[in-house]
Amino acid sequence: MHEVDMTKCLLISLNEWRQRRDDPSAMVETVHLDVGRFTCVEPDQLVTTYNAVVQGSWLDGSRLTITDIPFVGRCLVCNSTYDPVPESAYRSPCCDHPLEEIVSGRELRIRSIDYRSAAGAALESSSIQRMR
């Protein structure tokens, strides 16, 4: 299951984030992820795996929100962007040239983390660029 490996990487990144904080007791409320369609990660399965793994940990009660990033290719012959599909072997619909450049869709990253300090301060957000 691909999502189990992705969840392990996510937890490593979140633990590293926690270690770098001035307040390691910060309570994570939401982890915002960008997940590209070409990663083959199923967002619903990733959320399910995450929820199961964080139970009883310092992340218990936190949740994932996932922004779906579309798969977009660029044809280097005609310079158009398009939605590559397996049915056409990802070839350009305008000139049938093979896919050579992926514009988006391979993203798998933590966009930001919403958290509260242990003292109960207002909700804060921390940007993080990690994962693939």
Rosetta blueprint (number, residue, H / E / L):
1 M L
2 H H
3 E H
4 V H
5 D H
6 M H
7 T H
8 K H
9 C H
10 L H
11 L H
12 I H
13 S H
14 L H
15 N H
16 E H
17 W H
18 R H
19 Q H
20 R H
21 R L
22 D L
23 D L
24 P L
25 S L
26 A L
27 M E
28 V E
29 E E
30 T E
31 V E
32 H E
33 L E
34 D E
35 V E
36 G E
37 R H
38 F H
39 T H
40 C L
41 V L
42 E L
43 P H
44 D H
45 Q H
46 L H
47 V H
48 T H
49 T H
50 Y H
51 N H
52 A H
53 V H
54 V H
55 Q L
56 G L
57 S L
58 W L
59 L L
60 D L
61 G L
62 S L
63 R E
64 L E
65 T E
66 I E
67 T E
68 D E
69 I E
70 P L
71 F L
72 V E
73 G E
74 R E
75 C L
76 L L
77 V L
78 C L
79 N L
80 S L
81 T E
82 Y E
83 D L
84 P L
85 V L
86 P H
87 E H
88 S H
89 A L
90 Y L
91 R L
92 S L
93 P L
94 C L
95 C L
96 D L
97 H L
98 P L
99 L L
100 E L
101 E E
102 I E
103 V E
104 S E
105 G L
106 R L
107 E L
108 L E
109 R E
110 I E
111 R E
112 S E
113 I E
114 D E
115 Y E
116 R E
117 S L
118 A L
119 A L
120 G L
121 A L
122 A L
123 L L
124 E E
125 S E
126 S E
127 S E
128 I L
129 Q L
130 R L
131 M L
132 R L
